[in-house]
């Protein structure tokens, strides 16, 4: 996400690096380029205007640090002002004084409302809550069935109502009773949508709101629709009093205009973003982390959190020992690849890395996701002895491994070469992180301490 905007902003900052100091002239030139980059990213023109005014005021004021270069000064100012636009801090879900906390999921048809309801239920379950689901969308064919399928997959209870019941208000009332009787502390209501905003839809949603008095009304918007998503969110807010936004399909939005506009236009915070199709692809929205990602600083904290949630702690500690002791076998390589698959796509992981040093070079690499499966098939075709000592794999063994894995001898050769290079690279990264923790300031110490708990798997593919 934000690829286009990120590239253009980094180009602006790079052009300023050669300047001796930040002057009115070079600052105005930089601001013009930033303004164009934001508008091309489909950021709302009012938001762009406000952002430009705030940056100009700070840059010409007394807040500029004299020990920073012009590029660094502008990066700092842009970062601070963009964080303000997005909300300065994470906006968490509000909870009712007495359970159940009722959350309405509202939005236009096709925005990903039903899937987001299931994703949010999964996220709540993982964070100690006990949600129950209900769909009151009695108009769209199979809408209620879709939520039922997702609920079964996640093993989260769903209130289906009496057979033949198709009145939204009665379904909602029944779901609330069910939540209270079964001790569920969260009720997620998947409401009906339309292809466009109409009076009938708004009347129904207003009646549901009056009947259930929800704690949260989350507007689900498709980030790919850009300013249309912002406009719809604003209209829903004026009619219903939206309390937060869920932006879906953020992984496919290279521009990012909706994310940068929606809070400022509606006055309501972004609470979650959808980053993929699977039910685990929902993340709380952290404004400062998103801005860091846009400005090429990466989002290492989110990466750490994702890894800590996914990676087996004992296996990670054992893998760290093996890496440091140069005892990293092909069996370990395969185990690491399996762990890597659980983290999500390689592109999403690399996107969280800072665009500096070795990580900048990694950003340029295009890795075929199928390469992971091919690599594991090759390793699975080896004997335990071959996995523990790849040096014994001669020509005849390579031919046998290729035949057994449905690949070519060249594929096997490439894997063994990459494996040898990966061992060297992982040992280098391991040492670098430990050093960063020893003397790299607060951030370095924190990363060294937390990242010392795990090691990212080597990436197969052409480097």
C-alpha positions as a printed Julia matrix, in Angstrom:
463×3 Matrix{Float64}:
   0.0     0.0     0.0
   1.02    3.66   -0.55
   3.74    2.58   -3.03
   3.18    5.47   -5.45
   3.01    8.16   -2.77
   5.99    6.73   -0.91
   8.2     6.75   -4.01
   7.32   10.34   -4.9
   7.84   11.71   -1.4
  11.21    9.99   -1.06
  12.23   11.58   -4.35
  11.38   15.03   -2.96
  13.44   14.45    0.19
  16.34   13.07   -1.84
  16.42   16.23   -3.98
  16.74   18.36   -0.84
  19.7    16.42    0.58
  22.19   18.36   -1.48
  21.01   21.72   -0.15
  22.99   23.42    2.59
  20.02   24.65    4.59
  16.24   24.86    4.37
  15.36   28.15    2.68
  12.04   29.62    1.55
  12.96   28.83   -2.07
  13.97   25.19   -1.79
  11.17   24.57    0.74
   8.53   25.94   -1.65
   9.91   23.77   -4.45
   9.7    20.73   -2.16
   6.19   21.62   -1.02
   4.99   21.94   -4.6
   6.21   18.43   -5.33
   4.65   17.1    -2.13
   1.35   18.76   -3.01
   1.34   17.16   -6.47
   2.27   13.76   -5.0
  -0.62   13.93   -2.51
  -3.16   15.0    -5.14
  -2.0    12.24   -7.49
  -2.42    9.82   -4.58
  -6.11   10.84   -4.53
  -5.89   12.66   -1.2
  -8.84   15.03   -0.73
  -7.93   18.54   -1.94
  -9.04   20.16    1.36
  -6.8    17.8     3.31
  -3.87   18.58    0.98
  -4.42   22.32    1.44
  -4.55   22.03    5.23
  -1.45   19.82    5.3
   0.53   22.2     3.07
  -0.35   25.2     5.24
   0.67   23.4     8.42
   3.98   22.19    6.93
   4.81   25.67    5.56
   4.12   27.29    8.92
   6.33   24.82   10.78
   9.14   24.92    8.23
   9.36   28.73    8.32
   8.9    28.95   12.08
  11.3    28.38   14.92
  10.69   24.64   15.28
  13.22   23.57   12.65
  16.2    21.81   14.22
  19.47   23.39   13.1
  21.47   20.16   13.3
  19.31   18.45   10.67
  19.8    18.62    6.91
  17.04   20.25    4.78
  15.79   16.81    3.69
  15.7    15.57    7.3
  13.97   18.74    8.48
  11.22   18.44    5.91
  10.79   14.7     6.58
  10.33   15.43   10.29
   7.79   18.2     9.66
   5.85   16.18    7.07
   5.81   13.17    9.37
   4.5    15.13   12.36
   1.76   16.84   10.34
   0.65   13.64    8.58
   0.36   11.9    11.95
  -1.89   14.75   13.13
  -4.06   14.36   10.04
  -4.44   10.62   10.69
  -5.15   10.98   14.4
  -1.87   10.99   16.38
  -2.65    7.71   18.16
  -4.47    4.4    17.73
  -8.23    4.66   18.27
  -9.42    1.56   20.1
 -12.9     0.06   20.17
 -15.09    1.45   22.93
 -16.73   -1.02   25.29
 -20.19   -0.76   26.85
 -20.49   -0.33   30.62
 -22.59   -3.49   30.69
 -22.15   -6.34   28.18
 -22.8    -7.03   25.46
 -20.99   -4.28   23.58
 -22.93   -3.92   20.33
 -21.02   -3.06   17.13
 -22.83   -2.19   13.92
 -21.0    -2.85   10.65
 -22.44   -0.5     8.03
 -21.51    0.48    4.48
 -22.3     0.09    0.82
 -22.75   -3.28   -0.87
 -19.48   -4.75   -2.07
 -17.27   -2.9     0.4
 -16.34   -6.09    2.27
 -18.72   -5.6     5.18
 -19.56   -9.27    5.83
 -15.95  -10.44    5.57
 -14.83   -7.56    7.82
 -17.44   -8.59   10.4
 -15.91  -12.09   10.52
 -12.38  -10.67   10.59
 -13.24   -8.4    13.5
 -14.84  -11.31   15.37
 -11.64  -13.32   14.93
  -9.49  -10.41   16.11
 -11.7    -9.9    19.18
 -11.56  -13.62   20.02
  -7.77  -13.57   19.84
  -7.76  -10.61   22.21
  -9.82  -12.17   24.97
 -13.36  -11.21   23.9
 -16.32  -13.55   23.33
 -18.21  -12.27   20.28
 -21.43  -13.52   18.72
 -22.46  -12.64   15.17
 -25.76  -11.84   13.48
 -26.59  -10.84    9.92
 -29.65   -8.63    9.41
 -29.04   -8.36    5.66
 -32.23  -10.09    4.52
 -32.08   -8.65    1.0
 -28.84   -9.77   -0.63
 -28.98  -13.42   -1.75
 -26.91  -15.69    0.52
 -25.65  -12.76    2.65
 -26.64  -14.47    5.9
 -25.33  -17.78    4.64
 -21.96  -16.19    3.85
 -21.58  -14.98    7.44
 -22.72  -18.38    8.73
 -19.99  -20.13    6.7
 -17.33  -17.74    8.03
 -18.59  -18.15   11.6
 -18.33  -21.95   11.33
 -14.82  -21.65    9.94
 -13.78  -19.45   12.86
 -15.79  -21.46   15.43
 -17.58  -18.32   16.57
 -21.31  -18.52   17.44
 -23.85  -16.96   15.1
 -27.49  -16.14   15.82
 -29.56  -17.34   12.87
 -32.99  -16.62   14.36
 -36.14  -18.7    14.0
 -36.59  -20.39   10.62
 -38.22  -18.04    8.16
 -37.52  -14.89   10.21
 -36.58  -12.09    7.81
 -37.28   -8.96    9.81
 -34.03   -7.11   10.62
 -35.33   -5.6    13.88
 -36.48   -8.98   15.23
 -33.2   -10.64   14.25
 -31.26   -7.89   16.03
 -33.4    -8.13   19.2
 -33.06  -11.92   19.22
 -29.29  -11.72   18.82
 -29.01   -9.33   21.76
 -31.09  -11.67   23.95
 -28.93  -14.61   22.85
 -25.73  -12.7    23.71
 -27.02  -11.85   27.19
 -28.26  -15.37   27.9
 -25.04  -17.05   26.76
 -22.67  -14.57   28.42
 -21.2   -13.17   25.19
 -19.58   -9.77   25.73
 -19.64   -8.57   22.07
 -22.42   -8.58   19.47
 -21.37   -7.82   15.9
 -24.25   -6.89   13.6
 -23.68   -7.25    9.85
 -26.2    -4.81    8.39
 -27.63   -4.54    4.88
 -25.95   -2.48    2.18
 -26.92   -1.0    -1.15
 -25.05   -0.12   -4.32
 -25.74    3.5    -3.41
 -27.09    5.43   -0.43
 -30.88    5.54   -0.39
 -33.58    6.63    2.04
 -34.96    3.13    2.66
 -31.56    1.86    3.79
 -30.98    4.82    6.1
 -34.42    4.5     7.7
 -33.79    0.82    8.45
 -30.33    1.52    9.92
 -31.74    4.37   12.03
 -34.43    2.04   13.42
 -31.81   -0.59   14.24
 -29.69    2.04   15.96
 -32.65    3.27   18.02
 -33.59   -0.3    19.0
 -30.15   -1.64   19.95
 -28.26    1.56   20.91
 -24.88    0.3    19.63
 -21.64    1.38   21.29
 -19.81    1.47   17.96
 -21.03    2.09   14.41
 -18.18    1.16   12.09
 -18.37    2.26    8.47
 -16.7    -0.3     6.18
 -15.2     1.33    3.08
 -13.31   -0.04    0.09
  -9.95    1.8    -0.07
  -9.71    1.06   -3.79
 -12.61    3.44   -4.48
 -10.58    6.41   -3.19
 -12.57    9.59   -2.64
 -15.86    7.77   -3.28
 -15.18    5.89   -0.04
 -14.54    9.19    1.76
 -17.76   10.72    0.4
 -19.86    7.68    1.39
 -18.35    7.63    4.88
 -19.2    11.3     5.32
 -22.81   10.77    4.22
 -23.28    7.75    6.51
 -21.8     9.74    9.39
 -24.22   12.64    8.87
 -27.18   10.26    8.93
 -26.11    7.69   11.55
 -23.3     9.13   13.63
 -20.49    6.78   12.6
 -17.92    6.22   15.39
 -15.1     4.71   13.36
 -13.92    3.52    9.95
 -12.73    0.14    8.67
 -10.84    0.45    5.37
 -10.74   -2.77    3.35
  -8.46   -3.79    0.46
  -5.61   -1.62    1.71
  -3.17   -4.18    0.33
  -4.32   -3.37   -3.21
  -4.37    0.43   -2.83
  -1.08    1.83   -4.14
  -2.26    5.43   -3.77
  -3.62    5.65   -0.21
  -5.79    8.74   -0.73
  -8.77    7.36    1.19
  -6.68    6.5     4.26
  -5.15    9.97    4.34
  -8.47   11.78    3.83
 -11.22    9.89    5.59
 -10.57   10.95    9.16
 -10.12   14.61    8.32
 -13.29   14.74    6.19
 -15.56   12.73    8.52
 -13.97   13.68   11.84
 -14.06    9.99   12.79
 -11.0     7.79   13.35
  -9.75    4.92   11.26
  -9.9     1.91   13.62
  -9.01   -1.08   11.44
  -7.61   -1.81    7.98
  -8.11   -4.95    5.91
  -4.88   -6.14    4.3
  -5.98   -9.29    2.47
  -8.76  -11.77    1.84
  -8.12  -14.21    4.68
  -9.9   -13.82    8.02
  -6.63  -12.98    9.8
  -5.95  -10.03    7.45
  -7.27   -7.28    9.71
  -5.01   -4.91   11.63
  -5.66   -2.11   14.13
  -4.81    1.21   12.51
  -1.71    2.91   13.96
  -1.35    6.42   12.45
   2.32    6.88   13.31
   3.26    3.49   11.86
   1.39    4.15    8.62
   3.14    7.5     8.2
   6.52    5.85    8.82
   5.69    3.34    6.1
   4.68    6.09    3.67
   7.92    7.99    4.3
  10.07    4.9     3.72
  10.92    4.35    7.4
   9.2     0.96    7.48
   6.87   -0.44   10.1
   9.11   -2.68   12.15
   6.84   -2.62   15.22
   3.93   -4.12   13.28
   6.29   -6.7    11.8
   7.52   -7.63   15.27
   3.94   -7.96   16.56
   2.94  -10.15   13.63
   5.96  -12.4    14.14
   5.44  -12.67   17.9
   1.81  -13.7    17.31
   2.73  -16.33   14.72
   6.17  -17.76   15.41
   6.59  -20.56   17.93
   8.75  -19.07   20.7
  10.7   -22.23   21.56
  11.44  -22.97   17.91
  12.54  -19.38   17.4
  15.01  -19.54   20.3
  16.38  -22.84   19.03
  16.72  -21.38   15.54
  18.6   -18.37   16.9
  21.05  -20.67   18.62
  21.6   -22.63   15.42
  22.14  -19.48   13.38
  24.68  -18.11   15.81
  26.48  -21.46   16.02
  26.42  -21.96   12.23
  24.36  -25.15   12.67
  21.53  -24.15   10.31
  20.51  -27.23    8.24
  18.2   -27.66    5.27
  15.69  -29.2     7.68
  15.77  -25.95    9.63
  15.5   -24.04    6.35
  12.26  -25.9     5.53
  10.85  -25.28    9.02
  11.6   -21.58    8.64
   9.8   -21.48    5.3
   6.72  -23.04    6.9
   6.81  -20.38    9.61
   7.23  -17.72    6.94
   4.1   -18.87    5.1
   2.08  -18.25    8.27
   3.18  -14.6     8.34
   1.59  -13.66    5.02
   2.93  -12.7     1.62
   6.6   -11.85    1.23
   5.68   -8.52   -0.34
   3.7    -7.49    2.75
   6.66   -8.39    4.98
   9.21   -6.52    2.87
   6.9    -3.52    2.8
   7.3    -3.21    6.57
  11.08   -3.0     6.31
  12.81    0.41    6.27
  13.85    1.4     2.75
  17.52    1.74    3.73
  20.64   -0.41    3.53
  20.15   -4.11    2.79
  16.37   -3.74    3.19
  16.26   -1.16    0.37
  17.77   -3.74   -1.95
  15.31   -6.4    -0.76
  12.41   -4.11   -1.72
  13.47   -4.36   -5.36
  13.36   -8.13   -5.43
  10.31   -9.87   -6.88
   9.91  -13.25   -5.22
   7.58  -15.87   -6.66
   5.35  -17.09   -3.82
   5.21  -20.52   -5.49
   8.96  -20.73   -4.97
   8.3   -21.51   -1.31
   6.25  -24.58   -2.18
   8.82  -25.72   -4.76
  11.65  -25.28   -2.3
   9.91  -27.31    0.41
   9.15  -30.08   -2.13
  12.84  -30.3    -3.03
  13.91  -30.49    0.63
  11.21  -33.08    1.35
  12.73  -35.28   -1.4
  16.09  -35.38    0.41
  17.12  -37.98    2.96
  17.62  -36.88    6.6
  21.38  -37.26    6.06
  21.3   -34.97    3.03
  19.27  -32.34    4.88
  21.75  -32.27    7.75
  24.82  -32.09    5.46
  24.15  -30.57    2.05
  27.79  -30.99    1.04
  27.25  -34.73    0.34
  24.61  -34.01   -2.34
  26.48  -35.01   -5.5
  25.28  -35.24   -9.09
  23.39  -38.54   -8.8
  21.7   -37.42   -5.58
  20.64  -34.17   -7.25
  19.06  -36.08  -10.12
  17.15  -38.29   -7.67
  15.96  -35.27   -5.62
  14.83  -33.45   -8.77
  12.84  -36.47   -9.96
  11.26  -37.0    -6.54
  10.17  -33.35   -6.21
   8.96  -32.9    -9.8
  11.6   -30.24  -10.46
  14.83  -30.01  -12.45
  18.44  -30.53  -11.46
  18.94  -26.82  -12.08
  16.22  -26.06   -9.5
  18.04  -28.24   -6.97
  21.36  -26.55   -7.78
  19.78  -23.11   -7.35
  18.29  -24.08   -4.0
  21.59  -25.36   -2.63
  23.34  -22.2    -3.81
  20.7   -19.95   -2.25
  20.79  -21.99    0.96
  24.53  -21.44    1.28
  24.11  -17.69    0.66
  21.18  -17.54    3.09
  23.27  -19.02    5.88
  25.84  -16.26    5.42
  23.17  -13.55    5.19
  21.24  -14.68    8.26
  24.4   -14.84   10.31
  25.23  -11.3     9.19
  21.74   -9.95    9.99
  21.77  -11.73   13.34
  25.04  -10.08   14.28
  23.84   -6.7    13.05
  20.68   -6.79   15.14
  22.55   -7.82   18.25
  24.97   -4.94   17.67
  22.11   -2.53   17.16
  20.72   -3.51   20.52
  24.08   -2.93   22.17
  24.67    0.64   21.1
  22.03    1.94   18.73
  20.04    4.19   21.07
  16.54    3.52   22.39
  15.13    2.19   19.1
  18.13   -0.03   18.52
  18.03   -1.38   22.05
  14.32   -2.13   21.78
  14.67   -3.84   18.42
  17.73   -5.76   19.51
  15.92   -7.0    22.6
  12.67   -7.93   20.85
  14.07   -9.19   17.56
  16.59  -11.26   19.44
  13.63  -13.54   20.2
  13.24  -14.63   16.59
  14.96  -14.66   13.24
  13.26  -14.05    9.92
  13.54  -17.05    7.59
  15.72  -16.84    4.5
  13.79  -15.97    1.35
  14.01  -18.35   -1.59
  14.08  -16.92   -5.07
  16.51  -14.95   -7.2
  18.48  -12.38   -5.23
